[in-house]
Amino acid sequence: MALTPHMNIMIKAAEKASRSLVRDFGEVEQLQVSRKGPGDFVSAADHRSEEIIYTELSKARPDYGFLMEERGATGSNAAEYRWIVDPLDGTTNFLHGIPHWNISIALEYKGEVIAGIVHDPVKQETFRAEKGTGAFMRNRRLRVSGRTDFDQAVILTGAPRRALAEHVAFMNEYNAIQLAGASLRRFGAAALDLVYVAAGRAEGFWERNLNAWDMAAGSIIIRESGGRVSDIDGADDPLKTGNIVTANSNLFDELKKLLKGAQQGKNAA
């Protein structure tokens, strides 16, 4: 299946940035790191990757806008197309020498994500999807898992790094899923969690307080692989709320119900 121009542009930008990241990852102890906030670090590698991606995408499509982790929103507010970019997802893994991190690039048209890639340079896996055409890793079609029971399911998540109240809420949710029989995993890279659900490597994922660039590409890849995605608490767009839940169609409703019940129990207490 031939790649579209947009997909070629995204893959080329990600692969170019990944070469810089891989070099830095090989010398992780030498990186200059500054603290950006509690538990949230940014490295020189992150900045270099973003600069490479910004340059490549701007050169290919100069009229498109951007939403990027470091630069924020740039470009014309009137632009119909916008790139949503995370130049290094899994920064803490990266800085500790853990080979589980990625580059995520999505393309939005009039507020709707229509294409996305998640590129894992270490494992040399590129997950991709465009609206209405399916999801792929390399040339293999992606399908979500067909498992139907929580006691056979692997559910991925990400823990909060900030306020105590967020930790309490997370543990209520974590315990509810665990008591339902699922095996839980926390890998530390939200975009890879999402595409692992798309690839059938896990049955579901939830996390709160994410940014749009953490979720945009992974969300369309899941949808195009047959999975379901929504905000945890309601019908709002998770890219706007930052709270996402996703799973295969067999387990999605039950996963969302368990999460909702966990929070109601917390409030009742």
C-alpha positions as CSV (number, residue, x, y, z in Angstrom):
1,M,0.0,0.0,0.0
2,A,1.6,3.3,-1.1
3,L,2.0,6.0,1.5
4,T,0.2,9.3,1.1
5,P,2.2,12.5,0.9
6,H,1.2,13.5,4.4
7,M,2.3,10.1,5.8
8,N,5.6,10.3,4.0
9,I,6.3,13.7,5.4
10,M,5.6,12.6,9.0
11,I,7.6,9.4,8.7
12,K,10.6,11.3,7.2
13,A,10.5,13.9,9.9
14,A,10.3,11.3,12.7
15,E,13.1,9.2,11.2
16,K,15.4,12.2,10.9
17,A,14.7,13.3,14.5
18,S,15.1,9.7,15.7
19,R,18.7,9.6,14.5
20,S,19.5,12.5,16.7
21,L,17.7,10.9,19.7
22,V,19.4,7.5,19.3
23,R,22.8,9.2,19.3
24,D,21.9,11.1,22.5
25,F,20.4,7.9,24.1
26,G,23.8,6.2,23.6
27,E,25.3,9.0,25.7
28,V,22.5,9.5,28.1
29,E,24.7,10.3,31.1
30,Q,26.2,13.2,29.2
31,L,22.9,14.9,28.5
32,Q,22.3,18.4,29.9
33,V,19.0,18.2,31.8
34,S,17.0,21.1,33.3
35,R,14.0,20.7,35.6
36,K,10.8,21.9,34.1
37,G,8.5,21.1,37.0
38,P,7.8,18.5,39.7
39,G,8.7,15.2,38.3
40,D,8.8,16.6,34.8
41,F,12.2,16.9,33.0
42,V,13.3,18.2,29.7
43,S,16.6,17.3,28.0
44,A,18.7,18.8,25.3
45,A,17.7,15.8,23.2
46,D,14.1,16.7,23.5
47,H,14.8,20.2,22.2
48,R,16.9,19.0,19.3
49,S,14.3,16.5,18.2
50,E,11.6,19.1,18.2
51,E,13.7,21.5,16.2
52,I,14.4,18.8,13.6
53,I,10.7,17.9,13.3
54,Y,9.6,21.5,13.2
55,T,12.1,22.3,10.4
56,E,11.1,19.2,8.3
57,L,7.4,19.7,8.6
58,S,7.6,23.5,8.0
59,K,9.7,23.0,4.9
60,A,7.2,20.4,3.5
61,R,4.0,22.3,4.5
62,P,4.8,26.0,5.3
63,D,1.1,27.0,5.7
64,Y,0.3,24.4,8.4
65,G,0.1,25.3,12.1
66,F,1.7,23.5,15.0
67,L,1.0,22.3,18.5
68,M,4.2,21.1,20.1
69,E,5.4,20.2,23.6
70,E,8.1,22.8,23.9
71,R,7.0,25.5,21.4
72,G,3.3,25.3,22.2
73,A,0.8,26.5,19.5
74,T,2.5,28.3,16.6
75,G,1.6,29.3,13.1
76,S,-1.5,31.0,11.7
77,N,-4.7,30.6,13.8
78,A,-6.5,30.4,10.4
79,A,-4.6,27.3,9.3
80,E,-7.0,24.4,8.5
81,Y,-4.2,21.9,9.0
82,R,-2.2,21.6,12.2
83,W,0.7,19.3,13.2
84,I,0.5,17.9,16.8
85,V,3.9,16.8,17.9
86,D,5.6,15.1,20.9
87,P,9.3,15.1,20.0
88,L,10.2,12.7,22.8
89,D,7.5,10.8,24.7
90,G,8.8,8.8,27.6
91,T,11.4,11.3,28.7
92,T,12.0,9.8,32.1
93,N,12.6,6.4,30.5
94,F,15.0,8.1,28.1
95,L,17.0,9.9,30.8
96,H,17.3,6.7,32.8
97,G,18.5,4.6,29.9
98,I,15.3,2.6,29.6
99,P,14.8,1.8,25.9
100,H,11.1,2.6,25.8
101,W,10.3,6.0,24.3
102,N,9.0,7.4,21.0
103,I,8.2,10.2,18.7
104,S,4.6,11.1,18.1
105,I,3.3,13.2,15.2
106,A,-0.4,13.7,14.3
107,L,-2.1,15.8,11.7
108,E,-5.3,17.7,12.5
109,Y,-7.7,19.1,9.9
110,K,-10.4,21.6,11.0
111,G,-10.1,20.3,14.6
112,E,-10.2,16.5,13.7
113,V,-7.2,14.3,13.8
114,I,-6.9,12.6,10.4
115,A,-3.5,11.0,10.5
116,G,-0.8,10.0,13.0
117,I,2.4,8.1,13.5
118,V,4.1,6.8,16.6
119,H,7.8,5.9,15.9
120,D,9.8,3.8,18.3
121,P,13.5,4.3,17.2
122,V,15.0,1.6,19.5
123,K,12.7,-1.2,18.4
124,Q,12.4,0.2,14.9
125,E,8.7,0.1,14.9
126,T,6.5,2.7,13.2
127,F,2.8,2.6,13.9
128,R,0.7,4.7,11.6
129,A,-2.9,5.4,10.5
130,E,-4.9,7.7,8.4
131,K,-8.7,8.2,8.7
132,G,-10.7,5.6,6.9
133,T,-7.7,3.6,5.7
134,G,-6.8,1.3,8.6
135,A,-3.8,1.2,11.0
136,F,-0.4,-0.4,10.3
137,M,2.9,-1.2,11.8
138,R,5.4,-1.4,9.0
139,N,3.2,-3.2,6.4
140,R,1.2,-5.3,8.8
141,R,-2.4,-4.4,9.4
142,L,-3.2,-3.7,13.1
143,R,-6.2,-5.1,14.9
144,V,-7.1,-4.7,18.5
145,S,-7.2,-7.9,20.7
146,G,-10.3,-10.0,20.7
147,R,-10.2,-10.9,24.3
148,T,-13.4,-10.7,26.2
149,D,-12.6,-11.3,29.9
150,F,-10.7,-9.1,32.3
151,D,-9.0,-12.1,33.9
152,Q,-7.2,-12.6,30.5
153,A,-6.6,-8.9,29.8
154,V,-3.6,-6.7,30.1
155,I,-4.5,-3.1,31.0
156,L,-1.9,-0.3,30.7
157,T,-1.9,2.9,32.7
158,G,0.1,5.9,33.7
159,A,0.4,7.2,37.3
160,P,0.1,10.9,38.2
161,R,3.2,12.8,39.2
162,R,1.6,15.7,41.0
163,A,-0.9,16.3,43.7
164,L,-1.7,13.8,46.5
165,A,-5.4,14.0,45.5
166,E,-4.5,12.7,42.1
167,H,-2.6,9.8,43.5
168,V,-5.6,8.9,45.7
169,A,-7.9,8.9,42.7
170,F,-5.5,6.9,40.6
171,M,-5.1,4.2,43.3
172,N,-8.9,3.9,43.6
173,E,-9.0,3.3,39.8
174,Y,-6.0,1.0,39.9
175,N,-7.5,-1.2,42.6
176,A,-10.9,-1.4,40.8
177,I,-9.2,-2.7,37.6
178,Q,-7.0,-5.1,39.5
179,L,-9.9,-6.5,41.5
180,A,-11.7,-7.1,38.2
181,G,-8.9,-9.6,37.4
182,A,-6.8,-7.7,34.9
183,S,-3.0,-7.7,34.8
184,L,-1.8,-4.1,35.0
185,R,1.3,-2.5,33.5
186,R,2.9,0.9,33.6
187,F,5.5,1.5,30.9
188,G,6.0,5.2,31.1
189,A,5.2,6.3,27.5
190,A,1.6,7.1,26.8
191,A,1.8,7.1,23.0
192,L,3.3,3.6,23.0
193,D,0.6,2.4,25.4
194,L,-2.0,3.5,23.0
195,V,-0.5,1.8,19.9
196,Y,0.1,-1.3,21.9
197,V,-3.6,-1.5,22.4
198,A,-4.1,-1.0,18.7
199,A,-1.6,-3.8,18.0
200,G,-3.4,-6.2,20.4
201,R,-0.5,-6.3,22.8
202,A,-2.8,-5.0,25.5
203,E,-6.5,-4.8,25.8
204,G,-6.9,-1.4,27.3
205,F,-5.3,1.8,28.6
206,W,-6.4,4.8,30.8
207,E,-4.6,7.8,32.1
208,R,-5.5,11.3,33.3
209,N,-3.9,14.7,32.9
210,L,-2.2,14.0,29.6
211,N,-1.6,16.6,26.8
212,A,-3.0,16.5,23.3
213,W,0.4,15.6,21.9
214,D,0.5,12.5,24.1
215,M,-2.7,11.2,22.7
216,A,-3.4,12.6,19.2
217,A,-1.5,10.1,17.0
218,G,-2.2,7.1,19.2
219,S,-5.9,7.8,19.3
220,I,-6.4,7.7,15.5
221,I,-4.2,4.5,15.3
222,I,-6.5,2.8,17.9
223,R,-9.7,3.9,16.1
224,E,-8.4,2.7,12.8
225,S,-7.4,-0.7,14.4
226,G,-11.0,-1.2,15.6
227,G,-10.6,0.0,19.2
228,R,-12.7,2.6,21.0
229,V,-11.5,5.8,22.6
230,S,-13.2,8.4,24.8
231,D,-12.8,10.7,27.8
232,I,-12.9,8.8,31.0
233,D,-15.7,10.7,32.6
234,G,-18.0,11.6,29.8
235,A,-18.5,12.2,26.1
236,D,-16.0,15.0,25.7
237,D,-12.9,14.8,23.4
238,P,-10.0,13.4,25.5
239,L,-7.6,15.6,23.6
240,K,-9.4,18.5,25.2
241,T,-9.9,17.1,28.7
242,G,-6.6,15.2,29.0
243,N,-8.3,12.1,30.4
244,I,-8.4,9.1,28.1
245,V,-9.7,5.6,28.2
246,T,-9.4,3.1,25.4
247,A,-9.9,-0.6,24.9
248,N,-11.1,-3.2,22.4
249,S,-14.9,-3.2,21.8
250,N,-15.4,-6.2,24.1
251,L,-14.0,-4.6,27.2
252,F,-14.4,-0.9,26.6
253,D,-17.7,-0.3,28.3
254,E,-16.7,-2.4,31.4
255,L,-13.4,-0.7,31.7
256,K,-15.1,2.7,31.6
257,K,-17.7,1.6,34.1
258,L,-15.1,0.3,36.5
259,L,-13.2,3.7,36.4
260,K,-16.4,5.6,36.9
261,G,-17.4,3.4,39.8
262,A,-14.0,3.8,41.4
263,Q,-14.4,7.6,41.4
264,Q,-17.9,7.5,42.7
265,G,-16.7,5.3,45.6
266,K,-14.0,7.8,46.4
267,N,-16.5,10.7,46.5
268,A,-18.9,8.7,48.7
269,A,-16.1,8.0,51.1
